[in-house]
């Protein structure tokens, strides 16, 4: 870093400040576009997001309605390209509506997990001492409990509605983020720019939120995409175990429903299974790509 | 009344005392150089004034008066109003002292808005003026740059702009140029000196570079093993350093005017190291001192004033100073 600094910094001459800011944005955008991993992941993810947004337009009506003959194979009837299940429901429509549920649960639970994890991690890392000791024990307590069991217990105690499932997954997944943020804060709070901020009279809250947190974010952003993927998997697992909102279609629920026809109509489990795999893969690709882009050591 | 007066300051870390009974004062508009080798307590002294000591350090005794008000008695929130507004700090490492994710303009504007009621726009305009003040070319265009766009010298200028943004009365510069190359060093020190005159602030310059002291300071305080062993005006000090340690420091320099070079002349050195006196009574320099006497190892010599803002903590020097031998120095 210091070696680089001795070199004169060449900045292209621009006529106004907005032009410079725009060129910086363009450079960052290019870094994203150069990364094939990120592009692939984001592309697949974008398709899922579009499907979730326009599910109502693509398939008007309730996807749980019995619309055709039961157990039609994919391609057997042009009206149901991916066939129908044992109750005569359109598999494709269910998959598309399932995207909505899965992404919603994934994003909501990741948001909850991130909020708790960042709060706990930054307090523990910044203040150290007994605050750190207490919060670290709390983190360890949650981390030693198997995530899936914890989610099942929470959902079993409350009713299995979508918000409850998201909350349960969020509550079970925050320790990873907390540990990550805590480690970042522990090293960043000793940095010179934090000392500089203190010497300028900023309060601790301001130093945490405005000075340290933005610098601690890159690994958290990477972790967030994996958290969404994990949340989707957990939700699918819960639905498979029938701990789901009966009024909402979800991929895991489709697998659970198709389990009885595993030998006769295997596509009923294979299709939602492949969809889950694809969604999780896309999120992991996005995470890997972000990791490469946000890693300061790989910056040009 | 002096602007800053540090009175009998002692700071301890678990197991060892970093600063012992340090006393000095600083008049408004004056530059005092605090000189000493690594680990002698000069930075700890400076951070005590800001009340930004590491959590395991403790002020054992002493008072730090800024315009008569004891900084050590202020609450943390009162102290936050002092930091950045009345007393500012410039750190050693310009490369890491700026927040890498915020533009420099934003960082400067935020400091102003922290201490003064100004709109975002007005603060930004002030930030441009400040960048101009610290001689950053094209200030209005540079303001949206991020720290990584700037060189080390430029970053230190930005740090200085942030430090003087609210016109502090006292600027503490903790080895502000150690991380910079020699030509940049001179520019930054010139800038500091210029700002001191224009803004009328006092500068507490912490350094181990006697060349810097000779050129830019009004007075000097030499620290050794946590104690101030000599205080003097710059000219008398360089003409005739009194404390054996000061004499050793000046003796260890290469005199370019006398055509010396480290490749042709062996540098004189002070024998031993700072740790020599660990755990011993008496003057901590005694084990390395060429003129030490048995009495030096008995009691810690007090800092004795010799008139003309000059003081030295060495009984041997004090007794010979009163004799006509060195009398010519006392004006």
Interface residues (C-beta under 8 A of the other chain):
Chain A: X1 X2 X5 X6 X7 X8 X9 X11 X14 X16 X17 X20 X21 X24 X128 X129 X191 X192 X193 X195 X196 X197 X198 X199 X200 X201 X202 X203 X210 X211 X214 X215
Chain B: X50 X52 X55 X77 X80 X81 X82 X83 X84 X85 X88 X89 X91 X92 X93 X95 X96 X97 X98 X99 X100 X101 X102 X110 X111 X114 X115 X140 X141 X143 X144 X145 X146 X149 X150 X151 X152 X154 X155 X159 X162 X163 X179 X181
